[in-house]
Amino acid sequence: MTIQTPIKRKPTAGRLQPFFAIGYLFAAFSLPALSHAADNPGAHEHGHARLQIAVENNSIDLIFTSPAYNLAGFEHEARSDEEKNRLAEISQWLDTTPLVNTEAADCRITGATVELGGQSGKEDHDHHDHGGDHEESTHREYDVSQQLECDDTGARMTLTSALMEKFGNLEELAVEWVSPSGQGSARLARTNRAFTVSK
Ligand SMILES: [Zn+2]
């Protein structure tokens, strides 16, 4: 169930909608590496998040899914002004910062949506001890989509993500990518933030 409607939706003129495009590209490959890229991609596990990327020419469509805890430090409804400001700042950052970028940082956002919604399948939750933030049983997740245009014209594109630098609670980011020429996956950690995509 979506608790909060998208805060902003920019037009993606002349482009496929990102969910359709990524779904299409992932469906085009029947690859064990993808299905096993994350141990349990649907799970809501604090500290872990998922980034799906579809690359075509110099366009990147991505979907970032993360427990709200990783970004905000809490998952309950924002109560204090401090918490409300924190969520607003996060949404602003997610809406304006490319979640992957080249070494030359030449990717720019052409469209983005940021949603903070409830989480289905709570039984999948991995109950780590994470600071006693569980007086409420509800978990919430960020669902972010971005469309990027990058100047890089090479056949291989080395990308990094600013997410782990920005959000200290995010320990591991499972990346899956597809392009017309192939697919791959990577696990990014604090000490390993780069991955390479072949276009
Ligand atoms: Zn949670």
Residues whose N, C-alpha, C, O or C-beta is under 5 A from the ligand:
A	BS01	ZN	P67 E75 H139 R140
